[in-house]
Amino acid sequence: MIPLHAFTFNPAQLHLQTASRPISHSNPTNFLKNYHYSSSCVAQLRLVLAVPHLFTLGLTFGDGLVVLSSILNLLLLLELSMQNSSVNNTIIQSKSVGKCIRQTLVLCDKADLLINDDFQTLMPPDMHSLRSRVIKLCKTIFIDLEWSRRILDRVWKSCYYAVICRIRRAALSVEQKNWTEMLISKFVKELCVFANDFPHLRSSACLYIGDLRRYAWLICGVEKYRNLALLCYRKSVKLDEKNGIALNQLGLLVQETNPTCALLYFLLADNASLPFDGAYTNVISLLKREEQKEDPTVAILEHCFTCFRQPCFEELSTKWSEYIMSQLETRHAFHVALSINVIILAATTSLKRGKEIELQSLSKLFFRISRLLIRNLEEWCVIEAEGADLRRRRASSSDGSVEETKIAGKEKRYCSRSSSLEKDVVSEEDEIAVDTDEIMVEMDGTVIKADESSFSKRNNDTQHRVQTLLVALLHAATSLAPHVCNDRVPSALHCQYEDFCQQLVQFLNLLELHLEGKSENLWQLGGLTPWCLLPRFLQGFVKSSHTPVEFAEFFVYTPKNSIKESKMKSMAKLWLAHDTEKEQIRTSLPLYVVPQEDVLLQRLEVMKKILKKDKLIVAIAEGTFRSLDMKKDKAEVRKALRWINTHISKDGRLRIVPCSTPEMCAEKLVTQAPTTSTVFVTVLTLLMIGTNRVIKPITVENVEDFCARYDKAEKDFLLCH
């Protein structure tokens, strides 16, 4: 006998253990009696590892199976023990989290009472200790993914936001502002701990930290806090782009310095997957505040969202088009792209508010300007290509011809008008550097070329301008597609959208663009580098189910049918299938029915019903009629004969065919038919015959099944008409 290796016993992980005595052949399961088990995975593993050694102990095959069965039962007990332990741990943990949640909510209610009751101090003294208790409880609650966000929101409102609102209502001295600045810094540190310890709360924590930084900027007037708030909001949008609240906060932060950009962020927040409810209200408030300023984009939005009238809109749209053209002439690509993005988002927002006329008007306005925009982009690319060719020729020769001078002048006219940091995507320092590098020094009648890096920088600037405007065009194409390609808008608007997409596809192929690239965050649509979003919008343009374009090494325009056209095509397919089925059923129905003798005797009422059908002719074999005549001593036979004699001379729909059997009668009827047409004959019987979908000239069918099939066909397809 070979003894089984002994297993050590550990109180933390209960293992199998046996005595050192050998296993008895007479009772092969005795070695399991002294085993101890627990929910430990190690115990299960050791049981499995012990299985291969069982058959080395000299056990018979039957005893080995008994031992294996016992081991499997033990494994099942271990698994059940583990499941019960897991369930118990979950219940205990949920009870602990529930208790902490209740305590946190009670403390938040106390904080609300403290804030509302004490009006003598900026912050009640008990708030510090109360907030410390809340933070301690939150470290337990935030492990739970279901409740963590809701509790963090509740804690923010009661322990942080309420305190800041109370401070902002007071007239603060210099010392109080310094104290508030320190308090906000402490709040930021506490929220930073939450963001670091709980990654699933990082987006919300960044949002609240951004709010704290924004309030510090509003209270203390330090520009550093505004920049920090901007970074926090952008981080929050990057972590959770579906939630529109961080985009709304970005709009609040920039509405004083850049109202158009603030409109962009508010509209993005309203069009997000989880839109912020107050974003549209912020749009209306900002439009009313900027009503007196002569901004064409703001004027159009204010007119569409407040009091839309078509004649006034046409006048405003003319001014807006002139503004866009003036910006294109000076290559202020950022201004043009920003205005287009705002117009497109305003169109989709109008539809959400049930303003379909405004959507159509804004869409038509964009389609009109898009033609001019794409034409300008093509000219920019041509001029840039000429400039690149000029630089290559200058590199090979130091002499400049008259043609080169003309191209240089044209290049300078289009490329030297860069914007400042607040006006365009190029900073003021870059503009000065470009202008300095463009100075051409004349010596002895020879034009000396500028430094090669200046041309490279200018080339990048032009490329960024083109990409910025392309992002705006692609944004329009993807945003308007679901709303324009439907049956609620006029066909003319749909055609305008298709023409725009065709022009856009041609220009994209001209630039030889591809879909590769990092997908940047949406907040950059209002930032200083909107061209970074080009890969994202290219991918969205191709992958959208509404846009009429595909990509296979190059962009291909593939027009898609509108919903109405798709419905019409589907209906046409259904009607075709319906007509095909109708024709199949019609052709499968016979002209003649030939009943057998037992059918006339036992199903005479059914035959009477069949004879009433206008399209059917009942043919009876002469042999069948003679057989009935020989049995006329029976009542049912006499009844059948009277029915035959009554109808045989009326309208020719009941005939006696000179044949001995119904089968021969059917064959004769088929052969007598004209060669130009096919006659179908059905022999009626009492036998149950399965359905045969193959259409033949002669078929045999149960009389009741045939009658039911004919009635259904007559009802569904109105064969009588």
BAVEX-259523 format. One record per residue (C-alpha): chain; x, y, z. Coordinates in steps of 0.05 Angstrom, whole numbers. Layout:
# residues N
NODE  mol      px      py      pz
NODE    A       X       Y       Z
...
//
This chain:
# residues 721
NODE  mol      px      py      pz
NODE    A       0       0       0
NODE    A      24      71     -17
NODE    A      -2     121      34
NODE    A     -32     186      10
NODE    A      13     246      23
NODE    A      -8     281      87
NODE    A     -34     352      83
NODE    A     -16     403     137
NODE    A     -70     438     176
NODE    A     -73     514     177
NODE    A    -127     550     218
NODE    A    -129     607     167
NODE    A    -135     561     107
NODE    A    -167     495     128
NODE    A    -132     440      89
NODE    A    -144     366      80
NODE    A    -108     322     129
NODE    A    -104     247     138
NODE    A     -71     200     186
NODE    A      -7     166     165
NODE    A     -41      98     163
NODE    A     -53      68      94
NODE    A    -120      67      60
NODE    A    -161       5      70
NODE    A    -185     -32       8
NODE    A    -248     -54      43
NODE    A    -270      17      57
NODE    A    -237      64       6
NODE    A    -274     125      30
NODE    A    -250     122     102
NODE    A    -192     168      85
NODE    A    -242     225      73
NODE    A    -273     221     143
NODE    A    -217     257     177
NODE    A    -211     311     124
NODE    A    -228     382     144
NODE    A    -252     432      92
NODE    A    -266     506      87
NODE    A    -281     558      34
NODE    A    -208     563      17
NODE    A    -189     556     -56
NODE    A    -125     519     -34
NODE    A    -167     463      -6
NODE    A    -202     453     -72
NODE    A    -135     454    -109
NODE    A    -105     401     -63
NODE    A    -165     356     -72
NODE    A    -157     360    -148
NODE    A     -82     346    -143
NODE    A     -96     285    -100
NODE    A    -140     252    -153
NODE    A     -84     225    -198
NODE    A     -53     188    -139
NODE    A    -117     148    -124
NODE    A    -105      94    -176
NODE    A     -32      85    -153
NODE    A     -58      58     -87
NODE    A     -79      -9    -115
NODE    A    -153       6    -114
NODE    A    -200     -29    -160
NODE    A    -236      10    -214
NODE    A    -302       9    -175
NODE    A    -269      32    -110
NODE    A    -233      88    -148
NODE    A    -299     113    -176
NODE    A    -329     114    -106
NODE    A    -270     155     -81
NODE    A    -275     203    -139
NODE    A    -350     212    -127
NODE    A    -336     228     -54
NODE    A    -283     279     -74
NODE    A    -331     313    -123
NODE    A    -384     318     -69
NODE    A    -332     349     -23
NODE    A    -314     400     -77
NODE    A    -387     418     -84
NODE    A    -392     430      -9
NODE    A    -331     474     -13
NODE    A    -360     515     -70
NODE    A    -426     524     -34
NODE    A    -388     546      28
NODE    A    -350     597     -13
NODE    A    -414     625     -44
NODE    A    -448     631      24
NODE    A    -387     665      51
NODE    A    -386     714      -8
NODE    A    -460     729       1
NODE    A    -451     740      75
NODE    A    -392     787      63
NODE    A    -433     826      12
NODE    A    -492     832      60
NODE    A    -446     856     116
NODE    A    -412     906      70
NODE    A    -478     932      43
NODE    A    -503     941     115
NODE    A    -440     979     133
NODE    A    -446    1024      71
NODE    A    -520    1036      85
NODE    A    -505    1056     156
NODE    A    -451    1105     133
NODE    A    -498    1134      80
NODE    A    -552    1147     132
NODE    A    -502    1180     179
NODE    A    -474    1223     122
NODE    A    -543    1247     102
NODE    A    -559    1265     174
NODE    A    -494    1305     179
NODE    A    -508    1340     113
NODE    A    -576    1361     141
NODE    A    -542    1388     203
NODE    A    -494    1427     158
NODE    A    -553    1458     121
NODE    A    -584    1479     187
NODE    A    -519    1510     211
NODE    A    -510    1550     147
NODE    A    -582    1575     147
NODE    A    -587    1591     222
NODE    A    -523    1628     238
NODE    A    -518    1694     201
NODE    A    -465    1726     246
NODE    A    -403    1690     220
NODE    A    -378    1672     151
NODE    A    -376    1599     170
NODE    A    -403    1567     234
NODE    A    -348    1540     279
NODE    A    -378    1470     281
NODE    A    -373    1462     205
NODE    A    -300    1441     208
NODE    A    -312    1382     255
NODE    A    -376    1363     219
NODE    A    -340    1363     152
NODE    A    -284    1320     180
NODE    A    -335    1268     202
NODE    A    -368    1269     134
NODE    A    -301    1259      99
NODE    A    -286    1199     143
NODE    A    -353    1168     126
NODE    A    -344    1183      52
NODE    A    -281    1140      49
NODE    A    -325    1080      64
NODE    A    -384    1101      20
NODE    A    -343    1118     -42
NODE    A    -322    1045     -50
NODE    A    -394    1032     -71
NODE    A    -400    1051    -145
NODE    A    -476    1058    -142
NODE    A    -480    1110     -86
NODE    A    -413    1145     -91
NODE    A    -432    1198    -143
NODE    A    -498    1216    -109
NODE    A    -466    1222     -40
NODE    A    -409    1264     -67
NODE    A    -459    1311     -99
NODE    A    -497    1316     -34
NODE    A    -434    1329       6
NODE    A    -411    1381     -44
NODE    A    -476    1420     -38
NODE    A    -480    1419      38
NODE    A    -408    1422      61
NODE    A    -374    1463       6
NODE    A    -421    1499     -42
NODE    A    -467    1525      13
NODE    A    -407    1554      51
NODE    A    -381    1589     -12
NODE    A    -450    1618     -28
NODE    A    -455    1645      43
NODE    A    -386    1677      37
NODE    A    -403    1708     -31
NODE    A    -465    1742      -3
NODE    A    -423    1780      48
NODE    A    -382    1844      38
NODE    A    -312    1818      51
NODE    A    -253    1857      79
NODE    A    -182    1844      56
NODE    A    -170    1798     116
NODE    A    -234    1760     102
NODE    A    -214    1751      30
NODE    A    -147    1723      51
NODE    A    -182    1676      99
NODE    A    -231    1655      44
NODE    A    -172    1641      -2
NODE    A    -141    1595      50
NODE    A    -208    1561      63
NODE    A    -218    1547     -11
NODE    A    -148    1519     -15
NODE    A    -165    1471      42
NODE    A    -229    1450       6
NODE    A    -189    1437     -57
NODE    A    -140    1392     -19
NODE    A    -197    1351      10
NODE    A    -229    1341     -59
NODE    A    -161    1324     -89
NODE    A    -156    1266     -39
NODE    A    -223    1239     -64
NODE    A    -200    1246    -137
NODE    A    -135    1208    -123
NODE    A    -166    1153     -81
NODE    A    -228    1140    -122
NODE    A    -216    1143    -198
NODE    A    -289    1134    -215
NODE    A    -303    1201    -180
NODE    A    -247    1238    -213
NODE    A    -291    1274    -265
NODE    A    -339    1300    -212
NODE    A    -282    1319    -165
NODE    A    -247    1358    -221
NODE    A    -313    1394    -235
NODE    A    -321    1415    -162
NODE    A    -248    1435    -156
NODE    A    -258    1478    -218
NODE    A    -318    1511    -185
NODE    A    -277    1525    -123
NODE    A    -221    1556    -165
NODE    A    -272    1598    -203
NODE    A    -302    1624    -138
NODE    A    -232    1640    -113
NODE    A    -221    1681    -176
NODE    A    -288    1717    -168
NODE    A    -276    1732     -94
NODE    A    -202    1746     -93
NODE    A    -192    1771    -164
NODE    A    -129    1730    -176
NODE    A    -122    1711    -250
NODE    A     -84    1648    -230
NODE    A    -147    1616    -202
NODE    A    -185    1629    -267
NODE    A    -132    1592    -306
NODE    A    -132    1535    -256
NODE    A    -208    1531    -261
NODE    A    -202    1527    -336
NODE    A    -154    1468    -331
NODE    A    -199    1432    -281
NODE    A    -261    1440    -324
NODE    A    -224    1415    -385
NODE    A    -200    1355    -346
NODE    A    -271    1340    -324
NODE    A    -297    1343    -395
NODE    A    -241    1297    -418
NODE    A    -258    1246    -364
NODE    A    -334    1248    -376
NODE    A    -352    1279    -443
NODE    A    -424    1255    -441
NODE    A    -441    1300    -383
NODE    A    -454    1371    -405
NODE    A    -445    1406    -338
NODE    A    -370    1416    -344
NODE    A    -379    1447    -413
NODE    A    -431    1494    -383
NODE    A    -381    1515    -329
NODE    A    -329    1530    -383
NODE    A    -380    1576    -414
NODE    A    -391    1612    -348
NODE    A    -316    1621    -341
NODE    A    -305    1654    -409
NODE    A    -371    1691    -420
NODE    A    -342    1758    -399
NODE    A    -281    1756    -444
NODE    A    -307    1716    -503
NODE    A    -383    1714    -509
NODE    A    -384    1675    -574
NODE    A    -340    1621    -545
NODE    A    -385    1619    -484
NODE    A    -445    1609    -529
NODE    A    -408    1551    -561
NODE    A    -397    1517    -493
NODE    A    -468    1529    -470
NODE    A    -496    1499    -534
NODE    A    -448    1440    -529
NODE    A    -474    1429    -458
NODE    A    -545    1431    -483
NODE    A    -531    1381    -539
NODE    A    -490    1332    -496
NODE    A    -512    1261    -484
NODE    A    -530    1282    -413
NODE    A    -549    1355    -425
NODE    A    -544    1406    -369
NODE    A    -614    1434    -356
NODE    A    -591    1505    -344
NODE    A    -549    1511    -407
NODE    A    -605    1537    -451
NODE    A    -624    1588    -398
NODE    A    -551    1612    -397
NODE    A    -554    1619    -473
NODE    A    -615    1664    -470
NODE    A    -585    1705    -413
NODE    A    -520    1716    -450
NODE    A    -557    1735    -514
NODE    A    -597    1788    -477
NODE    A    -534    1815    -445
NODE    A    -498    1820    -512
NODE    A    -559    1847    -549
NODE    A    -530    1917    -556
NODE    A    -463    1894    -584
NODE    A    -457    1888    -660
NODE    A    -438    1815    -666
NODE    A    -472    1783    -727
NODE    A    -469    1713    -697
NODE    A    -500    1735    -631
NODE    A    -553    1775    -668
NODE    A    -575    1715    -709
NODE    A    -580    1670    -648
NODE    A    -618    1723    -608
NODE    A    -668    1730    -665
NODE    A    -677    1654    -674
NODE    A    -686    1639    -600
NODE    A    -731    1698    -581
NODE    A    -773    1727    -637
NODE    A    -763    1694    -705
NODE    A    -788    1730    -767
NODE    A    -765    1708    -836
NODE    A    -754    1778    -867
NODE    A    -711    1800    -807
NODE    A    -673    1735    -809
NODE    A    -655    1745    -883
NODE    A    -628    1814    -866
NODE    A    -587    1787    -808
NODE    A    -562    1729    -850
NODE    A    -536    1777    -903
NODE    A    -496    1815    -850
NODE    A    -469    1750    -822
NODE    A    -447    1726    -891
NODE    A    -411    1792    -903
NODE    A    -377    1784    -835
NODE    A    -354    1714    -852
NODE    A    -326    1736    -920
NODE    A    -288    1793    -887
NODE    A    -258    1744    -838
NODE    A    -238    1697    -894
NODE    A    -203    1753    -931
NODE    A    -159    1765    -871
NODE    A    -153    1691    -856
NODE    A    -183    1695    -787
NODE    A    -199    1621    -790
NODE    A    -213    1615    -716
NODE    A    -268    1668    -718
NODE    A    -301    1636    -779
NODE    A    -298    1566    -750
NODE    A    -325    1590    -683
NODE    A    -384    1625    -716
NODE    A    -401    1565    -759
NODE    A    -398    1517    -699
NODE    A    -445    1563    -660
NODE    A    -494    1568    -718
NODE    A    -495    1492    -727
NODE    A    -506    1479    -652
NODE    A    -560    1532    -651
NODE    A    -596    1495    -708
NODE    A    -596    1429    -670
NODE    A    -617    1465    -606
NODE    A    -675    1497    -643
NODE    A    -701    1429    -664
NODE    A    -699    1405    -591
NODE    A    -743    1464    -574
NODE    A    -792    1447    -629
NODE    A    -769    1504    -675
NODE    A    -765    1468    -742
NODE    A    -770    1532    -784
NODE    A    -709    1560    -747
NODE    A    -671    1495    -760
NODE    A    -685    1499    -834
NODE    A    -667    1573    -839
NODE    A    -601    1564    -802
NODE    A    -584    1503    -844
NODE    A    -597    1540    -909
NODE    A    -554    1597    -884
NODE    A    -496    1549    -871
NODE    A    -503    1514    -938
NODE    A    -499    1581    -974
NODE    A    -435    1601    -938
NODE    A    -404    1531    -943
NODE    A    -395    1538   -1019
NODE    A    -355    1602   -1010
NODE    A    -316    1572    -953
NODE    A    -295    1510    -991
NODE    A    -275    1553   -1051
NODE    A    -231    1596   -1006
NODE    A    -199    1534    -976
NODE    A    -182    1509   -1045
NODE    A    -150    1576   -1063
NODE    A    -109    1575    -999
NODE    A     -84    1505   -1015
NODE    A     -65    1526   -1086
NODE    A     -28    1587   -1061
NODE    A       8    1545   -1009
NODE    A      28    1495   -1063
NODE    A      55    1552   -1106
NODE    A      94    1578   -1046
NODE    A     124    1510   -1033
NODE    A     144    1505   -1106
NODE    A     176    1574   -1102
NODE    A     216    1554   -1041
NODE    A     241    1492   -1077
NODE    A     264    1534   -1136
NODE    A     297    1584   -1090
NODE    A     334    1527   -1057
NODE    A     363    1506   -1124
NODE    A     379    1577   -1148
NODE    A     392    1643   -1113
NODE    A     366    1685   -1171
NODE    A     293    1706   -1168
NODE    A     252    1719   -1230
NODE    A     193    1766   -1240
NODE    A     145    1708   -1233
NODE    A     176    1689   -1166
NODE    A     168    1760   -1142
NODE    A      94    1759   -1161
NODE    A      83    1694   -1124
NODE    A     121    1721   -1064
NODE    A      76    1782   -1063
NODE    A      13    1740   -1068
NODE    A      39    1694   -1014
NODE    A      55    1753    -969
NODE    A     -14    1783    -980
NODE    A     -49    1719    -959
NODE    A      -3    1693    -906
NODE    A      24    1753    -867
NODE    A     -42    1773    -836
NODE    A     -40    1731    -774
NODE    A     -84    1743    -714
NODE    A     -66    1756    -642
NODE    A     -74    1705    -587
NODE    A    -146    1728    -573
NODE    A    -165    1734    -647
NODE    A    -136    1674    -681
NODE    A    -102    1607    -670
NODE    A     -33    1638    -676
NODE    A      -2    1674    -616
NODE    A      25    1745    -619
NODE    A      97    1722    -610
NODE    A      89    1674    -669
NODE    A      61    1730    -712
NODE    A     120    1775    -697
NODE    A     168    1719    -712
NODE    A     134    1704    -778
NODE    A     133    1777    -800
NODE    A     206    1784    -781
NODE    A     226    1722    -820
NODE    A     189    1747    -881
NODE    A     232    1810    -889
NODE    A     268    1805    -956
NODE    A     333    1843    -961
NODE    A     354    1869   -1029
NODE    A     429    1871   -1042
NODE    A     457    1887   -1111
NODE    A     390    1874   -1143
NODE    A     389    1802   -1116
NODE    A     333    1778   -1071
NODE    A     362    1741   -1011
NODE    A     317    1685    -986
NODE    A     293    1684    -914
NODE    A     309    1631    -865
NODE    A     278    1563    -884
NODE    A     246    1555    -815
NODE    A     202    1617    -827
NODE    A     171    1584    -888
NODE    A     160    1520    -850
NODE    A     125    1559    -795
NODE    A      82    1596    -845
NODE    A      65    1530    -878
NODE    A      42    1502    -811
NODE    A       0    1564    -798
NODE    A     -36    1557    -864
NODE    A     -46    1483    -852
NODE    A     -76    1497    -783
NODE    A    -124    1548    -812
NODE    A    -148    1499    -865
NODE    A    -156    1444    -813
NODE    A    -193    1490    -766
NODE    A    -245    1507    -819
NODE    A    -248    1433    -840
NODE    A    -266    1415    -768
NODE    A    -324    1465    -771
NODE    A    -349    1437    -837
NODE    A    -345    1365    -813
NODE    A    -380    1384    -748
NODE    A    -436    1413    -790
NODE    A    -440    1352    -835
NODE    A    -447    1303    -777
NODE    A    -492    1347    -734
NODE    A    -542    1365    -788
NODE    A    -547    1297    -821
NODE    A    -598    1265    -774
NODE    A    -643    1327    -777
NODE    A    -638    1343    -851
NODE    A    -643    1273    -881
NODE    A    -714    1260    -860
NODE    A    -785    1271    -885
NODE    A    -799    1332    -841
NODE    A    -754    1379    -881
NODE    A    -765    1402    -953
NODE    A    -731    1362   -1008
NODE    A    -693    1424   -1030
NODE    A    -657    1426    -962
NODE    A    -639    1353    -968
NODE    A    -610    1366   -1038
NODE    A    -569    1424   -1010
NODE    A    -540    1379    -957
NODE    A    -521    1327   -1009
NODE    A    -487    1380   -1053
NODE    A    -449    1404    -992
NODE    A    -426    1334    -976
NODE    A    -403    1322   -1047
NODE    A    -361    1386   -1046
NODE    A    -332    1368    -978
NODE    A    -314    1297   -1001
NODE    A    -278    1325   -1063
NODE    A    -238    1373   -1020
NODE    A    -219    1319    -970
NODE    A    -193    1276   -1026
NODE    A    -155    1335   -1054
NODE    A    -118    1341    -987
NODE    A    -106    1265    -986
NODE    A    -130    1260    -915
NODE    A    -138    1195    -877
NODE    A    -175    1172    -814
NODE    A    -114    1158    -771
NODE    A     -99    1203    -712
NODE    A    -113    1213    -639
NODE    A    -184    1232    -620
NODE    A    -179    1295    -579
NODE    A    -230    1322    -530
NODE    A    -290    1364    -552
NODE    A    -273    1424    -508
NODE    A    -219    1442    -558
NODE    A    -273    1464    -606
NODE    A    -272    1530    -569
NODE    A    -198    1529    -551
NODE    A    -136    1555    -587
NODE    A    -122    1488    -623
NODE    A    -187    1466    -655
NODE    A    -149    1433    -713
NODE    A    -130    1377    -665
NODE    A    -202    1352    -671
NODE    A    -195    1337    -745
NODE    A    -183    1261    -737
NODE    A    -242    1257    -690
NODE    A    -291    1291    -737
NODE    A    -264    1254    -798
NODE    A    -278    1188    -763
NODE    A    -347    1213    -741
NODE    A    -362    1236    -812
NODE    A    -348    1167    -840
NODE    A    -376    1124    -784
NODE    A    -442    1161    -775
NODE    A    -502    1122    -801
NODE    A    -533    1186    -827
NODE    A    -477    1217    -868
NODE    A    -472    1197    -942
NODE    A    -398    1180    -944
NODE    A    -352    1120    -937
NODE    A    -277    1112    -934
NODE    A    -235    1061    -971
NODE    A    -166    1091    -982
NODE    A    -203    1154   -1002
NODE    A    -270    1186    -986
NODE    A    -329    1162   -1028
NODE    A    -396    1197   -1033
NODE    A    -451    1146   -1025
NODE    A    -519    1180   -1022
NODE    A    -568    1148    -974
NODE    A    -642    1144    -984
NODE    A    -687    1186    -940
NODE    A    -734    1152    -891
NODE    A    -791    1164    -938
NODE    A    -754    1132    -997
NODE    A    -734    1073    -953
NODE    A    -806    1063    -932
NODE    A    -829    1066   -1004
NODE    A    -777    1014   -1025
NODE    A    -797     969    -967
NODE    A    -870     977    -985
NODE    A    -854     960   -1057
NODE    A    -819     897   -1035
NODE    A    -878     877    -992
NODE    A    -927     890   -1049
NODE    A    -884     849   -1096
NODE    A    -881     792   -1047
NODE    A    -956     798   -1037
NODE    A    -970     796   -1111
NODE    A    -923     737   -1120
NODE    A    -958     698   -1065
NODE    A   -1025     717   -1094
NODE    A   -1005     693   -1163
NODE    A    -977     628   -1135
NODE    A   -1042     614   -1098
NODE    A   -1083     633   -1158
NODE    A   -1045     587   -1204
NODE    A   -1048     530   -1154
NODE    A   -1124     533   -1151
NODE    A   -1156     486   -1202
NODE    A   -1209     499   -1254
NODE    A   -1239     429   -1247
NODE    A   -1252     386   -1186
NODE    A   -1266     311   -1194
NODE    A   -1298     279   -1132
NODE    A   -1290     206   -1117
NODE    A   -1352     164   -1102
NODE    A   -1345     164   -1026
NODE    A   -1338     240   -1027
NODE    A   -1407     246   -1061
NODE    A   -1437     199   -1011
NODE    A   -1406     223    -946
NODE    A   -1390     297    -961
NODE    A   -1448     317   -1005
NODE    A   -1458     382    -966
NODE    A   -1386     402    -978
NODE    A   -1395     387   -1053
NODE    A   -1457     431   -1054
NODE    A   -1415     488   -1024
NODE    A   -1360     476   -1076
NODE    A   -1410     479   -1133
NODE    A   -1432     548   -1110
NODE    A   -1362     574   -1124
NODE    A   -1365     615   -1188
NODE    A   -1296     596   -1212
NODE    A   -1300     520   -1203
NODE    A   -1329     466   -1248
NODE    A   -1348     398   -1217
NODE    A   -1334     340   -1264
NODE    A   -1360     270   -1246
NODE    A   -1332     208   -1281
NODE    A   -1384     168   -1318
NODE    A   -1360     105   -1283
NODE    A   -1373     139   -1215
NODE    A   -1444     159   -1237
NODE    A   -1460      88   -1262
NODE    A   -1434      58   -1196
NODE    A   -1481     105   -1158
NODE    A   -1539      86   -1202
NODE    A   -1529      13   -1186
NODE    A   -1534      29   -1111
NODE    A   -1595      73   -1113
NODE    A   -1632      29   -1063
NODE    A   -1593      66   -1009
NODE    A   -1619     133    -984
NODE    A   -1552     171    -987
NODE    A   -1542     147   -1059
NODE    A   -1610     171   -1080
NODE    A   -1596     238   -1047
NODE    A   -1531     245   -1086
NODE    A   -1564     225   -1152
NODE    A   -1620     276   -1143
NODE    A   -1568     331   -1131
NODE    A   -1531     310   -1194
NODE    A   -1594     307   -1237
NODE    A   -1617     375   -1211
NODE    A   -1553     413   -1229
NODE    A   -1527     375   -1290
NODE    A   -1569     413   -1340
NODE    A   -1569     483   -1308
NODE    A   -1505     523   -1326
NODE    A   -1455     470   -1347
NODE    A   -1416     475   -1282
NODE    A   -1433     403   -1264
NODE    A   -1412     355   -1319
NODE    A   -1410     280   -1332
NODE    A   -1345     261   -1367
NODE    A   -1344     194   -1404
NODE    A   -1288     161   -1364
NODE    A   -1288     100   -1319
NODE    A   -1250     130   -1259
NODE    A   -1238     199   -1229
NODE    A   -1164     195   -1245
NODE    A   -1177     180   -1319
NODE    A   -1227     237   -1319
NODE    A   -1175     285   -1292
NODE    A   -1124     264   -1345
NODE    A   -1176     273   -1400
NODE    A   -1193     344   -1377
NODE    A   -1119     363   -1377
NODE    A   -1106     335   -1446
NODE    A   -1168     369   -1476
NODE    A   -1143     438   -1454
NODE    A   -1114     484   -1507
NODE    A   -1038     482   -1516
NODE    A   -1033     557   -1501
NODE    A   -1059     549   -1429
NODE    A   -1052     501   -1371
NODE    A   -1113     470   -1337
NODE    A   -1107     448   -1265
NODE    A   -1151     391   -1240
NODE    A   -1159     368   -1167
NODE    A   -1185     299   -1149
NODE    A   -1224     304   -1084
NODE    A   -1217     247   -1035
NODE    A   -1232     230    -962
NODE    A   -1160     209    -950
NODE    A   -1114     255    -910
NODE    A   -1059     277    -957
NODE    A   -1001     321    -937
NODE    A    -990     390    -968
NODE    A    -950     389   -1032
NODE    A    -923     458   -1052
NODE    A    -902     434   -1121
NODE    A    -954     458   -1171
NODE    A    -977     402   -1218
NODE    A   -1034     398   -1269
NODE    A   -1066     341   -1231
NODE    A   -1068     338   -1155
NODE    A   -1104     296   -1103
NODE    A   -1129     332   -1041
NODE    A   -1175     320    -982
NODE    A   -1242     351    -997
NODE    A   -1248     390    -932
NODE    A   -1176     415    -936
NODE    A   -1188     438   -1007
NODE    A   -1252     474    -988
NODE    A   -1218     510    -930
NODE    A   -1158     530    -974
NODE    A   -1203     557   -1028
NODE    A   -1245     597    -979
NODE    A   -1182     629    -949
NODE    A   -1155     647   -1018
NODE    A   -1221     676   -1038
NODE    A   -1225     718    -975
NODE    A   -1153     743    -976
NODE    A   -1144     757   -1049
NODE    A   -1216     768   -1073
NODE    A   -1212     718   -1129
NODE    A   -1284     730   -1146
NODE    A   -1265     800   -1170
//
